[in-house]
Amino acid sequence: MLPTTSLGGRGQGNGALSGRDAARHTAGAKRSKYLRRLLRLRHMDFEFALWQMLYLFTSPQRVYRNFHYRKQTKDQWARDDPAFLVLLSVWLCVSTVGFGFVLDMGFFETIKLLLWVVFIDCVGVGLLIATLMWFISNKYLVKQQNRDYDVEWGYAFDVHLNAFYPLLVILHFIQLFFINYVIVSNSVIGYFVGNTLWLIAIGYYIYVTFLGYSALPFLKNTAVLLYPFALLILLYLISLVLGWNFTKMLCSFYKYRVK
């Protein structure tokens, strides 16, 4: 059994779920259980979430194999433990404070930047991307013979979180050590280093997203999710020729936000 959701009844004895089991497996019930666990830190498996964060850099395929295992054992392919989301939020807060420090922002400016980054860049954009990918995958990528299955929205959001984490670490943590002394300098090496970090970060996002959807056997043509690589590389080369500095533009945008 793989991380899919049948639109029809799931076999159990006479071929249908009992009323109690059906209620337990609805999207609303799973969402309520997930939100309740957000208030119970001691019930979260932070060690396992840290393991996932490590392997998203070194072997993201192993992370998605765990989604298969969760489906087999819990009949739920999306995460039922919010520990990963909590740790991602902590990473986001710490790295944004670091950005505020590097950009020489005051206390209230840093708090304002943090609110922008958390609620708009992470949550808002994440919800938009997850919804868009959920629609595209169900509308165009489901195999004709598997129309009884669909990609649930929760899985699409998990794929986004998986892909967002490496991007966050590269652009909001590793990059901090190079901004003031290398990247924002008006030199070729400055925008080369900065734009290369952007290339790696967005490349990771595209690749991890592709792995997430290619892990679902009822989807077809998932290789199209790798096509943005061509546009990314083209934009990267153009930026080097024209001297665009993406990090410098980001820093200016962040400063403009908190005015």
ZADO-1210 file (C-alpha; in nm, 4 decimals, padded with zeros to 6 digits):
<atoms>
<atom x="00.0000" y="00.0000" z="00.0000" code="MET" pos="1"/>
<atom x="00.1414" y="00.3368" z="-00.1016" code="LEU" pos="2"/>
<atom x="00.0723" y="00.6973" z="00.0033" code="PRO" pos="3"/>
<atom x="-00.2564" y="00.7350" z="-00.1772" code="THR" pos="4"/>
<atom x="-00.6104" y="00.8092" z="-00.0839" code="THR" pos="5"/>
<atom x="-00.8912" y="00.6098" z="-00.2320" code="SER" pos="6"/>
<atom x="-01.2038" y="00.7983" z="-00.3179" code="LEU" pos="7"/>
<atom x="-01.4062" y="00.4877" z="-00.2748" code="GLY" pos="8"/>
<atom x="-01.4503" y="00.2694" z="00.0331" code="GLY" pos="9"/>
<atom x="-01.1466" y="00.0867" z="00.1685" code="ARG" pos="10"/>
<atom x="-01.1898" y="-00.2830" z="00.2083" code="GLY" pos="11"/>
<atom x="-01.2494" y="-00.4204" z="00.5565" code="GLN" pos="12"/>
<atom x="-01.4242" y="-00.7539" z="00.5861" code="GLY" pos="13"/>
<atom x="-01.7384" y="-00.6812" z="00.3879" code="ASN" pos="14"/>
<atom x="-01.5556" y="-00.4248" z="00.1705" code="GLY" pos="15"/>
<atom x="-01.6330" y="-00.1012" z="00.3577" code="ALA" pos="16"/>
<atom x="-01.5084" y="00.0859" z="00.6610" code="LEU" pos="17"/>
<atom x="-01.7200" y="00.0899" z="00.9720" code="SER" pos="18"/>
<atom x="-01.8789" y="00.4229" z="01.0597" code="GLY" pos="19"/>
<atom x="-01.6286" y="00.4862" z="01.3397" code="ARG" pos="20"/>
<atom x="-01.3273" y="00.4016" z="01.1201" code="ASP" pos="21"/>
<atom x="-01.4602" y="00.6117" z="00.8339" code="ALA" pos="22"/>
<atom x="-01.4971" y="00.9118" z="01.0646" code="ALA" pos="23"/>
<atom x="-01.1451" y="00.8586" z="01.1971" code="ARG" pos="24"/>
<atom x="-01.0006" y="00.8655" z="00.8430" code="HIS" pos="25"/>
<atom x="-01.1677" y="01.1807" z="00.7136" code="THR" pos="26"/>
<atom x="-00.9506" y="01.4809" z="00.6292" code="ALA" pos="27"/>
<atom x="-01.1198" y="01.6822" z="00.9039" code="GLY" pos="28"/>
<atom x="-01.0469" y="01.4193" z="01.1680" code="ALA" pos="29"/>
<atom x="-00.6817" y="01.3953" z="01.0643" code="LYS" pos="30"/>
<atom x="-00.6500" y="01.7733" z="01.0673" code="ARG" pos="31"/>
<atom x="-00.8031" y="01.7997" z="01.4131" code="SER" pos="32"/>
<atom x="-00.5686" y="01.5328" z="01.5481" code="LYS" pos="33"/>
<atom x="-00.2679" y="01.7119" z="01.3959" code="TYR" pos="34"/>
<atom x="-00.3674" y="02.0495" z="01.5423" code="LEU" pos="35"/>
<atom x="-00.4284" y="01.8991" z="01.8863" code="ARG" pos="36"/>
<atom x="-00.0780" y="01.7543" z="01.8879" code="ARG" pos="37"/>
<atom x="00.0639" y="02.1028" z="01.8269" code="LEU" pos="38"/>
<atom x="-00.0228" y="02.1790" z="02.1901" code="LEU" pos="39"/>
<atom x="00.1497" y="01.8668" z="02.3268" code="ARG" pos="40"/>
<atom x="00.5246" y="01.9066" z="02.2881" code="LEU" pos="41"/>
<atom x="00.6013" y="01.5925" z="02.4889" code="ARG" pos="42"/>
<atom x="00.4049" y="01.3844" z="02.2378" code="HIS" pos="43"/>
<atom x="00.6172" y="01.5018" z="01.9451" code="MET" pos="44"/>
<atom x="00.9076" y="01.3003" z="01.8079" code="ASP" pos="45"/>
<atom x="01.1679" y="01.5746" z="01.7622" code="PHE" pos="46"/>
<atom x="01.4502" y="01.3228" z="01.7222" code="GLU" pos="47"/>
<atom x="01.2806" y="01.1727" z="01.4190" code="PHE" pos="48"/>
<atom x="01.2050" y="01.5194" z="01.2781" code="ALA" pos="49"/>
<atom x="01.5752" y="01.6069" z="01.3082" code="LEU" pos="50"/>
<atom x="01.6570" y="01.2826" z="01.1250" code="TRP" pos="51"/>
<atom x="01.4288" y="01.3906" z="00.8415" code="GLN" pos="52"/>
<atom x="01.5910" y="01.7345" z="00.8252" code="MET" pos="53"/>
<atom x="01.9354" y="01.5752" z="00.7969" code="LEU" pos="54"/>
<atom x="01.8320" y="01.3362" z="00.5215" code="TYR" pos="55"/>
<atom x="01.6554" y="01.6078" z="00.3216" code="LEU" pos="56"/>
<atom x="02.0091" y="01.7253" z="00.2479" code="PHE" pos="57"/>
<atom x="02.1901" y="01.3942" z="00.2130" code="THR" pos="58"/>
<atom x="01.9270" y="01.1466" z="00.0881" code="SER" pos="59"/>
<atom x="01.5749" y="01.2925" z="00.0476" code="PRO" pos="60"/>
<atom x="01.4538" y="00.9649" z="-00.1061" code="GLN" pos="61"/>
<atom x="01.4786" y="00.8056" z="00.2400" code="ARG" pos="62"/>
<atom x="01.2422" y="01.0677" z="00.3795" code="VAL" pos="63"/>
<atom x="00.9778" y="00.9795" z="00.1227" code="TYR" pos="64"/>
<atom x="01.0239" y="00.6089" z="00.1869" code="ARG" pos="65"/>
<atom x="00.9118" y="00.6872" z="00.5400" code="ASN" pos="66"/>
<atom x="00.5880" y="00.8307" z="00.3990" code="PHE" pos="67"/>
<atom x="00.5255" y="00.4900" z="00.2406" code="HIS" pos="68"/>
<atom x="00.5895" y="00.3230" z="00.5748" code="TYR" pos="69"/>
<atom x="00.3510" y="00.5602" z="00.7534" code="ARG" pos="70"/>
<atom x="00.0766" y="00.4741" z="00.5047" code="LYS" pos="71"/>
<atom x="00.1283" y="00.1047" z="00.5655" code="GLN" pos="72"/>
<atom x="00.1245" y="00.1339" z="00.9445" code="THR" pos="73"/>
<atom x="-00.1130" y="00.4248" z="01.0120" code="LYS" pos="74"/>
<atom x="-00.3140" y="00.4477" z="00.6911" code="ASP" pos="75"/>
<atom x="-00.1997" y="00.8077" z="00.6620" code="GLN" pos="76"/>
<atom x="00.0612" y="00.9277" z="00.4171" code="TRP" pos="77"/>
<atom x="00.0917" y="01.2874" z="00.5430" code="ALA" pos="78"/>
<atom x="00.2675" y="01.3619" z="00.8702" code="ARG" pos="79"/>
<atom x="00.0573" y="01.3061" z="01.1786" code="ASP" pos="80"/>
<atom x="00.3293" y="01.4520" z="01.4032" code="ASP" pos="81"/>
<atom x="00.3809" y="01.8328" z="01.3866" code="PRO" pos="82"/>
<atom x="00.7382" y="01.8083" z="01.5219" code="ALA" pos="83"/>
<atom x="00.8871" y="01.8819" z="01.1786" code="PHE" pos="84"/>
<atom x="00.6715" y="02.1947" z="01.1417" code="LEU" pos="85"/>
<atom x="00.7666" y="02.3126" z="01.4916" code="VAL" pos="86"/>
<atom x="01.1405" y="02.2688" z="01.4279" code="LEU" pos="87"/>
<atom x="01.1069" y="02.4373" z="01.0891" code="LEU" pos="88"/>
<atom x="00.9391" y="02.7337" z="01.2604" code="SER" pos="89"/>
<atom x="01.2231" y="02.7543" z="01.5123" code="VAL" pos="90"/>
<atom x="01.4786" y="02.7471" z="01.2304" code="TRP" pos="91"/>
<atom x="01.2862" y="03.0208" z="01.0514" code="LEU" pos="92"/>
<atom x="01.2733" y="03.2438" z="01.3586" code="CYS" pos="93"/>
<atom x="01.6410" y="03.2015" z="01.4448" code="VAL" pos="94"/>
<atom x="01.7609" y="03.2565" z="01.0886" code="SER" pos="95"/>
<atom x="01.5402" y="03.5632" z="01.0440" code="THR" pos="96"/>
<atom x="01.6771" y="03.7155" z="01.3639" code="VAL" pos="97"/>
<atom x="02.0222" y="03.6463" z="01.2200" code="GLY" pos="98"/>
<atom x="01.9216" y="03.8258" z="00.9024" code="PHE" pos="99"/>
<atom x="01.8058" y="04.1236" z="01.1074" code="GLY" pos="100"/>
<atom x="02.1404" y="04.1298" z="01.2877" code="PHE" pos="101"/>
<atom x="02.3426" y="04.1090" z="00.9653" code="VAL" pos="102"/>
<atom x="02.1350" y="04.3871" z="00.8075" code="LEU" pos="103"/>
<atom x="02.1804" y="04.5994" z="01.1226" code="ASP" pos="104"/>
<atom x="01.8075" y="04.6220" z="01.1983" code="MET" pos="105"/>
<atom x="01.6691" y="04.7381" z="01.5307" code="GLY" pos="106"/>
<atom x="01.4630" y="04.5224" z="01.7654" code="PHE" pos="107"/>
<atom x="01.1203" y="04.6258" z="01.6359" code="PHE" pos="108"/>
<atom x="01.2344" y="04.6125" z="01.2742" code="GLU" pos="109"/>
<atom x="01.3577" y="04.2563" z="01.3287" code="THR" pos="110"/>
<atom x="01.0255" y="04.1557" z="01.4880" code="ILE" pos="111"/>
<atom x="00.8381" y="04.3075" z="01.1951" code="LYS" pos="112"/>
<atom x="01.0626" y="04.1227" z="00.9506" code="LEU" pos="113"/>
<atom x="01.0059" y="03.7994" z="01.1445" code="LEU" pos="114"/>
<atom x="00.6273" y="03.8368" z="01.1192" code="LEU" pos="115"/>
<atom x="00.6531" y="03.9032" z="00.7463" code="TRP" pos="116"/>
<atom x="00.8778" y="03.6039" z="00.6838" code="VAL" pos="117"/>
<atom x="00.6768" y="03.3596" z="00.8977" code="VAL" pos="118"/>
<atom x="00.3215" y="03.4519" z="00.7996" code="PHE" pos="119"/>
<atom x="00.3700" y="03.5697" z="00.4412" code="ILE" pos="120"/>
<atom x="00.6840" y="03.4082" z="00.2988" code="ASP" pos="121"/>
<atom x="00.6510" y="03.0731" z="00.4736" code="CYS" pos="122"/>
<atom x="00.2849" y="03.0158" z="00.5631" code="VAL" pos="123"/>
<atom x="00.1104" y="03.2296" z="00.3000" code="GLY" pos="124"/>
<atom x="00.3284" y="03.1346" z="00.0044" code="VAL" pos="125"/>
<atom x="00.3427" y="02.7748" z="00.1292" code="GLY" pos="126"/>
<atom x="-00.0365" y="02.7451" z="00.1331" code="LEU" pos="127"/>
<atom x="-00.0531" y="02.8942" z="-00.2151" code="LEU" pos="128"/>
<atom x="00.2123" y="02.6621" z="-00.3603" code="ILE" pos="129"/>
<atom x="00.0680" y="02.3525" z="-00.1895" code="ALA" pos="130"/>
<atom x="-00.2802" y="02.4338" z="-00.3205" code="THR" pos="131"/>
<atom x="-00.1472" y="02.4959" z="-00.6722" code="LEU" pos="132"/>
<atom x="00.0509" y="02.1691" z="-00.6762" code="MET" pos="133"/>
<atom x="-00.2452" y="01.9798" z="-00.5287" code="TRP" pos="134"/>
<atom x="-00.4662" y="02.1092" z="-00.8110" code="PHE" pos="135"/>
<atom x="-00.2121" y="02.0466" z="-01.0888" code="ILE" pos="136"/>
<atom x="-00.1244" y="01.6950" z="-00.9729" code="SER" pos="137"/>
<atom x="-00.4876" y="01.5870" z="-00.9390" code="ASN" pos="138"/>
<atom x="-00.5989" y="01.7585" z="-01.2590" code="LYS" pos="139"/>
<atom x="-00.3186" y="01.6612" z="-01.4949" code="TYR" pos="140"/>
<atom x="-00.0862" y="01.3998" z="-01.3427" code="LEU" pos="141"/>
<atom x="-00.3158" y="01.1223" z="-01.2152" code="VAL" pos="142"/>
<atom x="-00.3071" y="00.8184" z="-01.4408" code="LYS" pos="143"/>
<atom x="-00.6326" y="00.7492" z="-01.6211" code="GLN" pos="144"/>
<atom x="-00.6595" y="00.3981" z="-01.4760" code="GLN" pos="145"/>
<atom x="-00.6103" y="00.5339" z="-01.1222" code="ASN" pos="146"/>
<atom x="-00.8842" y="00.7957" z="-01.1119" code="ARG" pos="147"/>
<atom x="-01.0088" y="00.6425" z="-00.7864" code="ASP" pos="148"/>
<atom x="-00.7013" y="00.7901" z="-00.6143" code="TYR" pos="149"/>
<atom x="-00.5991" y="01.1483" z="-00.5530" code="ASP" pos="150"/>
<atom x="-00.3239" y="01.3519" z="-00.3903" code="VAL" pos="151"/>
<atom x="-00.4556" y="01.4930" z="-00.0670" code="GLU" pos="152"/>
<atom x="-00.3789" y="01.8535" z="00.0160" code="TRP" pos="153"/>
<atom x="-00.1954" y="01.7606" z="00.3364" code="GLY" pos="154"/>
<atom x="00.0608" y="01.5606" z="00.1411" code="TYR" pos="155"/>
<atom x="00.1133" y="01.8514" z="-00.0988" code="ALA" pos="156"/>
<atom x="00.1822" y="02.0776" z="00.1987" code="PHE" pos="157"/>
<atom x="00.4265" y="01.8247" z="00.3464" code="ASP" pos="158"/>
<atom x="00.6134" y="01.8129" z="00.0154" code="VAL" pos="159"/>
<atom x="00.6392" y="02.1917" z="00.0231" code="HIS" pos="160"/>
<atom x="00.7757" y="02.1875" z="00.3786" code="LEU" pos="161"/>
<atom x="01.0316" y="01.9216" z="00.2828" code="ASN" pos="162"/>
<atom x="01.1482" y="02.1281" z="-00.0134" code="ALA" pos="163"/>
<atom x="01.1416" y="02.4571" z="00.1762" code="PHE" pos="164"/>
<atom x="01.3723" y="02.3439" z="00.4564" code="TYR" pos="165"/>
<atom x="01.6959" y="02.3087" z="00.2498" code="PRO" pos="166"/>
<atom x="01.6170" y="02.6392" z="00.0767" code="LEU" pos="167"/>
<atom x="01.5742" y="02.8046" z="00.4166" code="LEU" pos="168"/>
<atom x="01.9037" y="02.6713" z="00.5510" code="VAL" pos="169"/>
<atom x="02.0997" y="02.7781" z="00.2420" code="ILE" pos="170"/>
<atom x="01.9516" y="03.1251" z="00.1960" code="LEU" pos="171"/>
<atom x="01.8711" y="03.2187" z="00.5565" code="HIS" pos="172"/>
<atom x="02.1621" y="03.0559" z="00.7388" code="PHE" pos="173"/>
<atom x="02.4639" y="02.9623" z="00.5276" code="ILE" pos="174"/>
<atom x="02.4342" y="03.2810" z="00.3227" code="GLN" pos="175"/>
<atom x="02.4470" y="03.5000" z="00.6352" code="LEU" pos="176"/>
<atom x="02.8177" y="03.4315" z="00.6790" code="PHE" pos="177"/>
<atom x="02.8963" y="03.5754" z="00.3335" code="PHE" pos="178"/>
<atom x="02.6561" y="03.8683" z="00.2961" code="ILE" pos="179"/>
<atom x="02.8477" y="04.1625" z="00.4410" code="ASN" pos="180"/>
<atom x="03.1975" y="04.0537" z="00.3481" code="TYR" pos="181"/>
<atom x="03.1484" y="03.8932" z="00.0066" code="VAL" pos="182"/>
<atom x="02.8014" y="03.8917" z="-00.1497" code="ILE" pos="183"/>
<atom x="02.6884" y="04.2552" z="-00.1256" code="VAL" pos="184"/>
<atom x="03.0243" y="04.3888" z="-00.2397" code="SER" pos="185"/>
<atom x="03.0197" y="04.5440" z="-00.5848" code="ASN" pos="186"/>
<atom x="03.2344" y="04.2732" z="-00.7384" code="SER" pos="187"/>
<atom x="03.1993" y="03.9789" z="-00.9723" code="VAL" pos="188"/>
<atom x="03.2828" y="03.7333" z="-00.6949" code="ILE" pos="189"/>
<atom x="03.0071" y="03.8872" z="-00.4808" code="GLY" pos="190"/>
<atom x="02.7133" y="03.8237" z="-00.7108" code="TYR" pos="191"/>
<atom x="02.8692" y="03.4963" z="-00.8307" code="PHE" pos="192"/>
<atom x="02.8721" y="03.3535" z="-00.4759" code="VAL" pos="193"/>
<atom x="02.5285" y="03.4932" z="-00.3894" code="GLY" pos="194"/>
<atom x="02.3570" y="03.3844" z="-00.7106" code="ASN" pos="195"/>
<atom x="02.5190" y="03.0409" z="-00.6934" code="THR" pos="196"/>
<atom x="02.3698" y="02.9912" z="-00.3465" code="LEU" pos="197"/>
<atom x="02.0313" y="03.0889" z="-00.4912" code="TRP" pos="198"/>
<atom x="02.0801" y="02.8388" z="-00.7743" code="LEU" pos="199"/>
<atom x="02.1581" y="02.5588" z="-00.5285" code="ILE" pos="200"/>
<atom x="01.8718" y="02.6510" z="-00.2927" code="ALA" pos="201"/>
<atom x="01.6000" y="02.6732" z="-00.5587" code="ILE" pos="202"/>
<atom x="01.7451" y="02.3673" z="-00.7323" code="GLY" pos="203"/>
<atom x="01.7036" y="02.1737" z="-00.4075" code="TYR" pos="204"/>
<atom x="01.3436" y="02.2950" z="-00.3819" code="TYR" pos="205"/>
<atom x="01.2618" y="02.1760" z="-00.7344" code="ILE" pos="206"/>
<atom x="01.4328" y="01.8388" z="-00.6874" code="TYR" pos="207"/>
<atom x="01.2785" y="01.7567" z="-00.3483" code="VAL" pos="208"/>
<atom x="00.9366" y="01.8581" z="-00.4818" code="THR" pos="209"/>
<atom x="00.9850" y="01.6260" z="-00.7791" code="PHE" pos="210"/>
<atom x="01.0794" y="01.3379" z="-00.5476" code="LEU" pos="211"/>
<atom x="00.7659" y="01.3950" z="-00.3428" code="GLY" pos="212"/>
<atom x="00.5282" y="01.3570" z="-00.6346" code="TYR" pos="213"/>
<atom x="00.7268" y="01.0913" z="-00.8200" code="SER" pos="214"/>
<atom x="00.6959" y="00.8768" z="-00.5042" code="ALA" pos="215"/>
<atom x="00.3229" y="00.8392" z="-00.5793" code="LEU" pos="216"/>
<atom x="00.2783" y="00.5478" z="-00.8238" code="PRO" pos="217"/>
<atom x="-00.0629" y="00.6661" z="-00.9438" code="PHE" pos="218"/>
<atom x="00.0876" y="00.9848" z="-01.0923" code="LEU" pos="219"/>
<atom x="00.2280" y="01.0054" z="-01.4443" code="LYS" pos="220"/>
<atom x="00.4746" y="01.2361" z="-01.6174" code="ASN" pos="221"/>
<atom x="00.6134" y="01.3718" z="-01.2916" code="THR" pos="222"/>
<atom x="00.9370" y="01.4501" z="-01.4775" code="ALA" pos="223"/>
<atom x="00.7670" y="01.7717" z="-01.5940" code="VAL" pos="224"/>
<atom x="00.8257" y="01.9015" z="-01.2413" code="LEU" pos="225"/>
<atom x="01.1971" y="01.9118" z="-01.3269" code="LEU" pos="226"/>
<atom x="01.1439" y="02.1407" z="-01.6270" code="TYR" pos="227"/>
<atom x="01.1851" y="02.4606" z="-01.4190" code="PRO" pos="228"/>
<atom x="01.5528" y="02.3612" z="-01.3880" code="PHE" pos="229"/>
<atom x="01.6081" y="02.4836" z="-01.7447" code="ALA" pos="230"/>
<atom x="01.4563" y="02.8240" z="-01.6692" code="LEU" pos="231"/>
<atom x="01.6490" y="02.8426" z="-01.3403" code="LEU" pos="232"/>
<atom x="01.9851" y="02.7797" z="-01.5076" code="ILE" pos="233"/>
<atom x="01.9038" y="03.0262" z="-01.7871" code="LEU" pos="234"/>
<atom x="01.8119" y="03.2950" z="-01.5344" code="LEU" pos="235"/>
<atom x="02.1297" y="03.2200" z="-01.3390" code="TYR" pos="236"/>
<atom x="02.3494" y="03.2650" z="-01.6473" code="LEU" pos="237"/>
<atom x="02.1702" y="03.5860" z="-01.7450" code="ILE" pos="238"/>
<atom x="02.2198" y="03.7225" z="-01.3923" code="SER" pos="239"/>
<atom x="02.5934" y="03.6609" z="-01.4125" code="LEU" pos="240"/>
<atom x="02.6189" y="03.8319" z="-01.7521" code="VAL" pos="241"/>
<atom x="02.4141" y="04.1355" z="-01.6432" code="LEU" pos="242"/>
<atom x="02.5583" y="04.1543" z="-01.2922" code="GLY" pos="243"/>
<atom x="02.2305" y="04.1046" z="-01.1054" code="TRP" pos="244"/>
<atom x="02.2815" y="04.0328" z="-00.7382" code="ASN" pos="245"/>
<atom x="01.9790" y="03.8435" z="-00.6083" code="PHE" pos="246"/>
<atom x="02.0909" y="03.8580" z="-00.2445" code="THR" pos="247"/>
<atom x="02.1444" y="04.2324" z="-00.2602" code="LYS" pos="248"/>
<atom x="01.7932" y="04.2672" z="-00.4042" code="MET" pos="249"/>
<atom x="01.6568" y="04.0491" z="-00.1216" code="LEU" pos="250"/>
<atom x="01.8311" y="04.2586" z="00.1448" code="CYS" pos="251"/>
<atom x="01.6909" y="04.5791" z="-00.0077" code="SER" pos="252"/>
<atom x="01.3448" y="04.4224" z="-00.0166" code="PHE" pos="253"/>
<atom x="01.3676" y="04.3166" z="00.3496" code="TYR" pos="254"/>
<atom x="01.4736" y="04.6677" z="00.4526" code="LYS" pos="255"/>
<atom x="01.1893" y="04.8176" z="00.2536" code="TYR" pos="256"/>
<atom x="00.9410" y="04.5855" z="00.4240" code="ARG" pos="257"/>
<atom x="01.0234" y="04.7029" z="00.7761" code="VAL" pos="258"/>
<atom x="01.0222" y="05.0780" z="00.7087" code="LYS" pos="259"/>
</atoms>
